[in-house]
Amino acid sequence: MLYTNKCEHTRGNVLTKWFVHRRRINRMHTQDGGHIASAVGALAQRDYQTAGNHYSRAAWSVLTEPRAGRDPFAPDERGYVGAGLQYLLTSAICYRVAGEPSRATHRGVEAVAIAGDLTTALDEPVQQACLEELRADCRVAGGLDGAASTYDTAADAYRAAGDGIENPHRWATSPLFEAAAGPIKQVARSLANGEIAIKWENLHDADPSACGDFLAHRATYKRQRFSGLVERVVADGFLAAPRGTTEYATDHHRCPHCGSTDVNWVAESVLCLRCSRPTEPV
């Protein structure tokens, strides 16, 4: 059994959390071949090269067929294929943390090229602006030149698309845009004791009625912050797992590494919210 608990009430609460987490995964699931679960497991073991390998394989799986029967080169209002770019650039960060900058460069170059090619499929102007944002992210992750100017291009593209955007929240919560937000959030929580360090209001402008500026803020914010955050996790030699379903001050798990009772359910792992190591039932 997955959990050992002191009482049936506690056991029920833990299992409820687990099933909520599973429903959340299934709702957003892309066909990653099981490699995201393996990547998170490798992050928990501080094996960043292996994590990078699994993120790479997850990316290639998603880019081949994002969801069952979905063509990566067909127009898609949701943009599920964006998860493939997210995993490529996360693999680049893993390789840099592992001390493998050349492999990071390879992934960065690959991701920049694929993001450019996907503009033939994701043909909405706002999606193309997001792909430009992702191209800038990939340059940062891979340690490539040109990130700042690419973020500027993305911000300009968002503003140009603004008049045609009726509901910016709808786009900003689509899988493509969430894929573009994921890596900077993961890197930032690595430096914030596992907490949410970058929130919705950090990435988006205050006034959603100005649709172009509302979304352009994503690119301008990342231009200011992402590169410095990546450099810090590389210097620290630590990349946290992404944040999944969390619970604070539990009475059913305790981290054997740092003593925290805060839990992060992510992919197929039950991790310490604080240090991203495997936590244990008590």
Beta strands, then each sheet from edge to edge (+ up, - down):
strand 1: 245-247
strand 2: 253-254
strand 3: 263-266
strand 4: 269-272
strand 5: 280-281
sheet 1: 1+ 3- 4+
sheet 2: 2+ 5-
end
